[in-house]
Structure formats: structure tokens, C-alpha cells
Amino acid sequence: MTTKKAVIIMMNKKSIILLSGGLDSLVALGAFKDKYKIELALTFNYGQKTAKSEINASKKICKYYKIKQEIINLDWLKNITNTSLVSNNEIPTENLGTPESAKNVWVPNRNGLFLNIAACFADSYNYKYIIFGANKDEGETFPDNTESFRKKISDTLKYSTLSKSKVIAPLINYTKNDIVRIAIEKRVPLELVRSCYSSNHTHCGKCESCKHLKRALENNKANNYINILFGE
């Protein structure tokens, strides 16, 4: 294949992204939008405490990057989820990064479900890639944020879709510190991020997601974003 033909084929490929409005999905979009020609974002409302905040944040992000968005309501998922992300149980703020804390914020087959729904869109509208924000730090706690998971679910799409779309996790080998650094380098609008597990107006600063974000901002000397996101 000549270089010219390869470029033409690559230009014809387009992508869809899972966008929660959190750090990882925001940076995956902002840093890789052009490389993967991301045109559509899917945002999911499964009754999580932060649904309203996540939807608001993701709408602003889609407007900023001028891409289409679909909001998918999954009311039934809330009905079978008993963990603190959707129930009245308090969000864990201690023993973070442990199997126990992971279990307290687990949503049944969430990434598997979201990626398969994205695959339906990809199959219908011929999206070549499905992007999601798995990363190295969360891969140490959550099995559906690992390279093994990404590879296996991508392999299944060879059989379950005609488009044979491929799942891509461009941040899979990066830590939160790396992701914030990339965001700063690529001028990703971090002021739009929403990474908190709580329903507070601002980031609570106590949940695991907040602590990861704040620590990464501190390590990158991004105090201006700490002031904006945490109200400090």
C-alpha cells in the first residue's frame, strides 16, 4: 500500500468515545481527537449520584470540541446496583485503592456494557474505533481498566459486529500524573472536568477519584485548576 493510499484510508476512519466528563475521558478526547477522528461521544445516565454533573460537564466538553453527543439512559442498571455510586450509602473516603473500596463503587459490568452499547452505534454508523479512558492507576484496582480487558472485549467485536470496530484506550499505560501533564501540554480544558463521586457542587476532595485528581494536579503544579475545581 502506498503512503498516499494509507493516508486516505486513515482519513476515512472515524471514532466514537465514552465520555463521562471525568479526567480520563476528557483527556482521551482532547489529546487524541484528531488522531482518531473522534466525532461522537456517548454519555451514560445509570442513576449515579453525579449523573446531572457528569451530563452538564460532558455537554460543555462536546460543545468545546464541536462533536456530537448522545445521552443514554439506563434506568434498569440503577435497579440492580447496590453500591455507593447510586445508593444512599456513603462514598468511601478511607482504605482507598483496595479491593474493598473498589467493591463499594462497583457498577455491574459497567465498562463492558458501555463499550458494547458503543459497538452498536459503531456498527450502525461505521465507526472504526471506540475510545475509552482506561488508565494505569485505575487498572491496578479495577479489572475493566486493564489492557487485558481492552484486548479481549475488542476481540469479541470481531464476531459481534459487521464493522469489526476496535476498542482503543490511548491512556492505558499512563498514570494520573501523566494524564494531567498531557492535558497541560495539549491545552485540554481541565476547568471543564468532573471527576467526583459525590453530588456536591464542587469536587468533594475526599473520594478516591478526587484524591487522584488533586494529587496529579499538585504534582504538575497546576494550582490554578485546584482552585477552580475544589473551590480552594
Secondary structure, DSSP 8 states (H G I E B T S, - for coil): --HHHHHHHHHH--EEEE--SSHHHHHHHHHHHHHHTEEEEEEEESS-TTHHHHHHHHHHHHHHHT-EEEEEE-HHHHHT--STTTSSS----SSTTSHHHHHHT--TTHHHHHHHHHHHHHHHHT-SEEE----HHHHTT-GGGSHHHHHHHHHHHHHH-SS--EEE-TTTT--HHHHHHHHHHTT--GGG----SS--SS--S-SHHHHHHHHHHHHTT-HHHHHHHH--
